[in-house]
Amino acid sequence: MKILITGGAGFIGSNFIHLLLKETSHQIINLDALTYAGNLENLKEIENHPRYQFIKGDICNPELVEEILSSGVEAVVNFAAESHVDRSILEPQNFLQTNFFGTAVLLESARRHPLKVFLQVSTDEVYGPIMEGFADENYPLNPSSPYSASKASADLLCLAYHHTYQVPVMIARLSNNYGPYQFPEKLIPLFITNALENQPLPLYGDGLYVRDWLYVEDACQALLLILEEGKIGEVYNVGGGELKTNLEVTELILKTLGKPRSLIQFVKDRPGHDRRYALNSEKIKTQLGFEPSVNFEEGLKRTIKWYQENQSWWKRIKTGEYLEYYQRQYGSRLKKK
């Protein structure tokens, strides 16, 4: 099958491409605009693979999307998104443009082509804060941030295109992913890399915000299962079943690295911070047989080891060197944040 992966130079997308090339015979086109979190170093070892092609471009470009889908693409997996909540509070328009309008461009082109699957990669944040219990796929959408609102809007548009135009849509709503290649602005890679440099770990509020953690390799296995065996028109929650407070995660990172708790620095909370996310993932377990294979403690150890062994990767990112490199390679689209 010929698959268009959008946002494949990002964290989950690049891990998914590695999985596809390792475990399947699918052909892959990776369309990525290479904004600040898109990094081709994530895919360096497979850049010349015979079943892999990279195209630099934006999903908001209708002509480019139409040209790619006209080349015999049979499936689309849409990872392309602005995904950092803090940035969405500061720059909401960027999130609406990519996450909603970009998805609309993909769907509009998809309805003109005989695709087998259009898999929208979404987030548990569309459900908003779950103060008690767990959110299943029928739980009301209640997004709190510009980021989660843009993703919830895209989900609804996907379902509308399935209902109205029979676009073969499926949606995967993932809980918090972590693992190799994650851009060091998110909690786990930021805190690992700061701790390795003996820098403060800035923890919002009281640190008691609860998230459901899912190791990225498990997330990618779930996405592959949905892609190949999921039912068209369905939504699948994909959680790790590992609910931890941010403080617990922070303390475990410091303990694993042998760093002092004094590195924790409690900082002013961000606006609209959701207290707790919690997914009910029984549907994908009972219907498709998926269960995560990596528990949080093991996944965190693997993640810490990866950042320890790949310091040149994240140090270039944190100093901005990679942005200067891509400026030279791909022009002025990239802007230093």
N, C-alpha and C positions, 0 to 999 in steps of 0.2 A: 504494500500500500504506500502511496506517495502522500506524505503528511506535511502540511505547513505548520510549523511551530512559530508562533509569534512571541517575541520577548525571550527568545532562546539563549541570549547572552546574559540573562539575569540569573538569579540564585536558583530558583526551582527549575526554571526552563533549561538551564545548562545541565543540571543534574539529570533531568528527564531525557535530554538528548544523549547523554552518556549511557543511560540505561537502554534506550532504544537501539543504539548501535551495538551494544553488548549482547542484548538478549533477543532481538528481533531481526527480521530481514527488511524492515520498512526503509523506504527512501525518505530523507528529511530535507526540507527547505527551512532554514532559520531566517526569519525576517525580524530584524531588530534595529531600532533607531539609534542605538548606542548613546542614550542619554546617560546621566551620571552613574547609574547603577548597572548599566550594561557593560560587560567587560569580556572581550574576546580571549583574554588570558584563561578564562574559565574553560575554553574549548580548544586551547592550543594543541593538545595532543591528538585531537581528531580533525583538525582543520583540513587535512588533505584526504580524509576518508572518502572512498569512492561513492558511498551512499549519502554523503553530506554536502550541502551547498549553503553558503551564507550570502544573504542579500541585505545590505544596509538600506533601511527604509522605514517609513512610518506607516502604521496601520491606518492613520487618518488620511492617507493619500489614496483616493478611490481608484485612480488610473493604475497605480502600481499594484494594488491588491487585486484588481480585475485581471491584470496581466499575469500575475502569479497563479491565480485560481484557474485561469484558462490554459495552464500548462499541464493539465492532467492531475491536479491535486484531488485526492479522494477524501481527505480528512483535514480538519483544522483543529488545533489545540491552542487556545488563546490564553497565553500567560501575560501578554503585554499589558502592563499597568504601572501607574504610579502607586506605590503601596505604603509609604511611610506616613503614619497618622500625623505626626508633628508637622511634616512638610505640607500636608493637606490643610492644616489649620492656617498656615502662613500663605499658601499659594493654591487656593481651592480651584481656580480656573484650570490649572494644568491637569488636575485630577479629573475634572469633568470632561476635558478635551480628550484625553487618552482613554480613560476607563469607560466612559459612556459613548462619546461620539466615535471613538476608534472602533469599539465593538459594533456600533451601528453600521459603520462602513464595511466591516467584515461580513456582517449578516446580510446586508443589502447585496453584496457581491455573491455570497453563498447561495442566496435564493435563485440565482441565475445559473447555478452549476449543479450537476448531479453528485453532490457530496454524499458519502456514507455516514459521516459523523461530523458534528460541530461541537467540540467539547470546550465549554466555558469554565475556566479555572477561577473560582470565587473564594470567599472567605467566611469564617464563622462570625465575623464582625457585622454582617448584614442583619443578624438577629438582635443586635444591641446587647445590653447587659442582661445576663441571666442570673438573677440573684439567688434563685433556688432551683434545684432540679436541672434538667438538661433540655436543650432545644432539638427537636427532631425536624425533619424536612418540611413539616406542615406548620411549624411555629411561625407566628407573625413576624414579618420583617420590621425592624425597628432601629435603623441605623442612627448612630449618634454623631459621627464626624463626617466632614466632606468626603473623606476617603471611603468610608463604609456606605455612605449614601450613593456615591458614584458606582460602587460595585453592586449594590442592591438594585439600582436603576438598570444597570446592564443585565443583571439576571432576569429582571422582568421583561426587558426588551427581547432577550433570547427566547423566553417562553412564549412571548407574543408572536415572534416570527415562526416558531414551531406551530402554534395554533392556527395562524392565519395563512402562512405560506408553506407549511410542512417542511421547513428547514429542520434537518435531523439533529436537533439540539439535545445535549445533556449538560448538566451543571454539576461540578464537584466543588463543595464548600469545605475548604481545608481549615484546620485549626493552626495555631502558631507553629510554623516550621523552623527548624534550626539544623545546622550542619555545615559541611564544606561549601565554600564560595559565597557565603552570605555577606552582603555588603555591611561593613562595620559601622552602621548607624543604628542597627537593630540591637535589642538589649543583650542577647547572648554574645555575638561577636564583638560588640563594643566593649562589654565588660571583660571578656577574655583578653582582648588586645590591650585595653587600658591596664589591666592587672599585670600583664607581661611587662609593661613599661613602668610599673609602679605608679600609675596615674590614678586619680580619684575615679570611683565608679558612681556616676550621678543617678541616684535612685529617686524616682518621683514620689512625692507625698510620704505616706507611711510605709510604702513598699508592699502593701498587702493586697495588691491587685492580682486577681487569679486568672491564669491562662492555661489552656489545654495544649500541651506540647507534643509535637509529632516530628520524629526524625525524618529528614528530607528523603532519604532512600525509601522509607516506608511510604511516604506520600507519593513518590514517583511510581512505586509498585501499584498503589491503589489507582492512580491515574491510568496506568497501562491497562489494568483490569477493567476499569470503566470503559476505556476507549475500545477495547476488543470484545467485551462481554456485556456491557451495560445496556439498558433498555432506553431507546429513544424517547425523549420527552420527560425523562426522570431527573430528579435532583438527588444527589448522594452526599451526605455528610461524611467527612473523613477526619476523625479525631484520633488523637493518640491515647486518650484515656488517662493522661498524666496531668492532673490538675495541680499546679504549684503556684504559690505566691511569687511575685518578683523578688521578694526578700529571700525566700528559700532558694531560688535559682542563684541569686547573687552569692549567698553564703556557700553554696555548694561549689561554685566556680572558685572562690577564694580558698576553700578547703582543699580542693583538688590540686590547685597550683601552689599550695603552701604559702599563701599570702595573708597578711593581717586583715582582720575585720575593719580596722581603722581606715582602710581605703574606701569604705562605703561613705558616700556623701549624700545625705538626704537633701533634695532640692525642691523648689516650688513646683507644685503639681501643674500638669497641663490642663487647659480648658476641656470640659466634657469628657473626662477620663472614665471609661467604662470600668466598673468594679470587677466584673466576673464574666468570663466566657466559658461555656460548657456545652459540648455537642453530644447528642445521642447518635451514635454511629451504628445502631443495630441493623439498619436497612442494608448497608453494604456488607455487613457481616453475614446476615441471613440469606440475602439474595445472591451475593457474588463470592462469599466465602473469605472476605478480607479481614485480617486482624494484623495490627502492627507487630513486628518481630523484634524491635529494638526498644528496651525500656529506657526511661529518661536518664538514669545514672550511666548506663552504658553508652547511650547516644551522646551525652555530654562529654564523657571521656574521649570518645572518638573525635568529637568536634574540637575539644581543647588540643588534642594531639595534632590535628590537622593545622590549626592556627600556629602551634609551636613550630611545626615543620615547614610552614609556608609563610614565614615572616616577611619575605621580600614582596609577596603578593599584597598583603594588607598594609604594609608600611608605605608602599607606593600610593595606595589608595588614600590613606590617611594624610599623606603629605601633599597630595594633589599631583604627583608626578605622572600618574597614569592619564589624568585629564590632559596634561600638556602633550603627552605622547599621541593620544587620539586626536587632539586638535591638529597636530601636524599630519596625521594619517588621513583624517576624515573631514577636516575643515572646521568651520566656526560653529557648527550646531551645538557642540558641547560647551557648557558654561560652568565655570567654577562656582560652586555653591558656597 
